[in-house]
Amino acid sequence: MTPDAAVALELAVQDVAGVAVAASVGARRVELCTALGATGGVTPGPGLLAAAVERAAAPPSGTPVEVHVLVRPRPGGFVLAAGELDVQVREVEAAVHAGASGVVVGALTAAGEVDGVALRALVAAAGEAEVTFHRAFDQLADPVAGLDALAAAGVARVLTSGGAARCADGVEQLRACAAHARGRLGGVVQVMAGGGVRVEDVAALRAAGVDAVHLSAKRTVADDGGPGGGGGSGYEVTDPDVAAAAAAAVAGAAAVRR
């Protein structure tokens, strides 16, 4: 990213309404997933994906938004068990066939490095669609070497909190990753800051040189499902006010850099 380039906004959404919110505030992309708060996000079903792609192409307000699909069939760690790569390849192919602009994947070796074999298979399955490597990246001991591995595999983007629980605490690593991606890697891998992002964090993240900011802008709706429906845990939705504030912060931070 050049110093005067506009930063992109990506929202993690879990329903069609969230896609509409993202479009209305001018987000460039959504990461479509489910069970975000409970698991960190898993793969959405085919019905939700189809409806989300339709809504993203013709939103009620705003401009069309790209749909990037999280491919993570289960919660837990990112070392793939036997048979899981085949499942993920099929999920990637299905997402692209359904009209997704990109997929969001991640795989690590037992040694804590990027699983290059799995990643190349997933990139190949995506074809012309963009591939983002998700926050499995934050478990790497050597993020710079990780960026090199992503570039070699043809990954377009990495989502990272800078190795911290929250982006605000990982700014220096984000800065180092962004500098390496722009410098030695020539910008072939974008660095997207995500993980516990608050609106007030955006200016510092943009100043670190990241290409994009990712957040969920979510709130919980109270809705008691009873003993067979999760009790009173309710469900998560995209908050239009938080999303709009995030978009304004991203636009404001970009303007400062121009």
matplotlib code that plots the C-alpha trace (Angstrom):
import matplotlib.pyplot as plt

x = [0.0, 1.3, 1.2, -1.7, -3.8, -7.2, -7.6, -10.3, -13.0, -14.1, -16.9, -17.4, -21.1, -23.3, -26.5, -28.0, -28.9, -25.2, -24.3, -26.9, -25.3, -21.9, -23.0, -24.8, -21.7, -19.4, -17.4, -15.4, -15.8, -17.7, -16.3, -19.3, -19.3, -21.5, -21.1, -18.5, -18.7, -18.9, -16.2, -14.3, -16.3, -17.1, -18.2, -21.7, -24.3, -25.1, -28.5, -27.0, -24.1, -26.5, -28.7, -25.7, -24.2, -27.5, -27.9, -24.3, -24.7, -27.9, -28.1, -31.0, -28.7, -25.1, -22.9, -22.3, -19.9, -17.6, -18.5, -15.5, -16.4, -14.8, -13.8, -13.4, -15.6, -14.9, -13.8, -10.4, -6.9, -5.6, -3.6, -5.7, -6.7, -7.0, -9.7, -10.1, -8.1, -10.5, -13.5, -12.0, -11.1, -14.7, -16.0, -13.7, -14.9, -18.6, -18.1, -16.6, -19.2, -21.9, -20.4, -18.1, -15.4, -13.0, -12.4, -10.8, -8.7, -5.8, -3.7, -0.7, 1.8, 2.3, 5.5, 3.6, 4.4, 2.2, 1.1, 2.3, 1.0, -2.6, -2.5, -1.4, -4.3, -6.8, -5.4, -5.7, -9.3, -10.1, -9.1, -9.4, -11.1, -9.0, -7.6, -7.2, -5.2, -7.1, -5.9, -4.2, -1.3, -1.2, 0.0, 3.2, 6.4, 8.0, 5.4, 7.8, 8.6, 4.9, 4.3, 6.9, 5.1, 1.8, 3.3, 4.8, 1.4, -0.4, -2.4, -3.7, -4.2, -3.6, -5.9, -3.8, -4.0, -0.2, 0.0, -2.0, -5.4, -6.4, -5.0, -4.5, -1.8, -0.2, 0.4, 4.2, 4.0, 1.4, 3.7, 6.6, 4.4, 3.0, 6.5, 7.8, 4.8, 5.2, 9.0, 10.5, 7.3, 6.3, 2.8, 1.7, 0.2, -2.0, -2.0, -5.4, -5.7, -8.4, -9.1, -10.9, -10.9, -12.8, -13.6, -11.1, -8.3, -8.7, -6.5, -3.5, -4.0, -4.1, -1.0, 0.8, 0.5, -2.1, -4.1, -7.4, -9.2, -11.6, -14.1, -17.4, -19.3, -21.6, -24.1, -26.1, -29.8, -31.5, -33.6, -34.2, -34.1, -35.0, -33.1, -33.1, -31.9, -29.0, -30.9, -30.7, -27.5, -29.4, -27.8, -25.4, -26.2, -24.3, -24.9, -25.5, -24.3, -21.0, -20.5, -21.1, -18.7, -16.0, -16.5, -16.1, -13.0, -11.4, -12.3, -11.0, -7.7, -7.2, -7.8, -5.1, -2.6, -3.4]
y = [0.0, 3.5, 6.1, 7.9, 4.8, 4.5, 1.8, -0.8, -1.7, -5.3, -6.4, -9.9, -10.6, -13.6, -12.9, -11.2, -8.2, -7.8, -7.8, -5.0, -3.0, -3.4, -2.1, 0.8, 2.1, 1.6, -1.4, -3.1, -6.6, -8.9, -12.0, -14.3, -16.7, -18.1, -18.7, -15.8, -15.0, -18.6, -20.2, -17.4, -18.2, -21.3, -21.9, -20.6, -22.9, -22.9, -21.2, -18.3, -18.0, -17.9, -15.3, -13.2, -13.2, -12.0, -9.2, -8.1, -7.7, -5.6, -4.1, -2.0, 1.0, 1.8, 0.0, -3.7, -5.4, -8.4, -11.6, -13.5, -16.8, -18.2, -21.8, -23.4, -26.4, -26.8, -24.7, -25.3, -25.3, -25.1, -28.3, -30.3, -33.9, -36.6, -35.9, -32.2, -30.8, -32.6, -31.1, -27.6, -27.9, -28.9, -25.9, -23.5, -24.9, -24.6, -21.0, -19.9, -21.7, -19.9, -16.6, -15.6, -13.1, -14.8, -17.3, -17.1, -20.1, -21.1, -24.2, -24.8, -27.6, -29.3, -27.3, -24.1, -23.0, -22.3, -25.6, -24.9, -28.1, -27.5, -23.8, -24.4, -26.9, -24.4, -21.6, -23.9, -24.7, -21.0, -20.5, -16.8, -15.9, -14.1, -16.0, -14.5, -16.3, -15.9, -15.4, -18.7, -16.4, -15.0, -18.4, -18.2, -17.8, -16.0, -13.8, -12.5, -16.0, -16.6, -13.7, -15.1, -18.5, -16.8, -14.9, -18.1, -19.8, -17.0, -15.7, -12.2, -11.1, -11.9, -11.1, -10.5, -8.8, -8.5, -11.6, -10.0, -10.7, -7.3, -5.3, -2.3, -4.3, -5.7, -2.4, -2.7, -6.2, -5.0, -2.2, -4.6, -7.0, -4.1, -2.8, -6.3, -6.9, -3.5, -3.8, -7.2, -8.7, -5.8, -5.6, -9.0, -9.8, -7.2, -6.9, -6.5, -5.6, -7.5, -8.9, -7.0, -3.8, -0.9, 2.3, 4.3, 1.9, 2.6, 5.7, 3.9, 0.8, 2.9, 4.8, 1.4, 1.1, -1.7, -2.1, -2.8, -2.9, -5.8, -5.8, -7.4, -4.3, -6.8, -6.6, -9.3, -9.5, -10.9, -13.9, -16.8, -20.1, -22.2, -25.4, -26.7, -23.5, -22.3, -20.7, -16.9, -16.4, -14.6, -14.1, -11.6, -9.0, -6.3, -3.0, -0.3, 2.5, 0.8, -0.1, 3.5, 4.8, 2.4, 3.4, 7.1, 6.4, 4.4, 7.3, 9.9, 8.0, 7.6, 11.3, 12.1, 10.1, 11.7]
z = [0.0, -0.9, 1.9, 0.2, -0.5, 1.1, 3.7, 3.1, 5.6, 6.0, 8.3, 9.7, 9.3, 10.1, 8.2, 5.2, 7.2, 8.1, 4.4, 3.9, 6.7, 5.3, 1.9, 3.4, 5.2, 2.2, 3.4, 0.6, 1.8, 4.2, 5.7, 5.9, 8.8, 11.6, 15.4, 15.5, 19.2, 20.4, 18.2, 16.4, 13.3, 11.3, 7.7, 6.8, 5.2, 1.5, 1.9, 3.8, 1.3, -1.7, 0.0, 1.0, -2.4, -3.9, -1.3, -1.7, -5.5, -5.1, -1.6, -0.5, -0.1, -0.7, -3.2, -3.9, -1.5, -2.0, -0.1, 1.2, 2.9, 6.0, 5.4, 8.8, 9.3, 13.0, 16.0, 17.7, 16.4, 12.8, 12.4, 10.0, 10.9, 8.4, 5.8, 6.8, 3.9, 1.5, 3.3, 3.1, -0.6, -1.3, 0.8, -1.1, -4.4, -3.3, -2.1, -5.4, -7.4, -5.3, -6.4, -3.5, -4.4, -2.1, 0.7, 4.1, 5.1, 7.4, 8.1, 10.3, 10.8, 14.1, 14.3, 14.3, 10.7, 7.7, 6.2, 2.7, 1.2, 2.5, 1.6, -2.0, -2.4, -1.0, -3.3, -6.3, -5.4, -5.2, -8.8, -9.6, -6.3, -3.7, -0.7, 2.7, 5.4, 8.7, 12.3, 12.5, 11.4, 15.0, 16.3, 14.2, 16.0, 13.0, 11.3, 8.7, 7.5, 7.6, 5.2, 2.8, 2.9, 2.1, -0.8, -2.2, -2.0, -3.8, -0.9, -1.4, 2.2, 5.8, 8.7, 11.9, 15.2, 15.3, 17.5, 20.4, 21.7, 20.4, 17.5, 19.8, 21.6, 18.4, 16.6, 16.4, 14.9, 12.5, 11.5, 10.9, 8.9, 6.7, 6.1, 5.1, 2.8, 1.0, 0.9, 0.3, -0.9, -3.2, -1.9, -3.2, 0.2, 1.9, 5.7, 7.3, 11.0, 12.8, 16.3, 19.0, 17.0, 18.5, 16.5, 18.6, 17.5, 13.8, 13.5, 15.2, 13.0, 9.8, 10.9, 11.2, 7.4, 7.2, 4.0, 5.6, 9.0, 9.9, 12.7, 13.5, 14.8, 16.5, 19.3, 21.0, 20.8, 23.9, 22.9, 25.3, 23.3, 26.3, 27.4, 23.9, 22.2, 24.2, 27.0, 27.3, 25.2, 22.5, 19.1, 17.4, 14.7, 13.0, 14.7, 12.0, 14.3, 15.2, 11.5, 10.4, 13.1, 12.0, 8.3, 9.3, 11.3, 8.4, 6.0, 8.4, 9.0, 5.3, 4.7, 7.2, 5.2, 1.8]

ax = plt.figure().add_subplot(projection="3d")
ax.plot(x, y, z, "-o")
ax.set_aspect("equal")
plt.show()
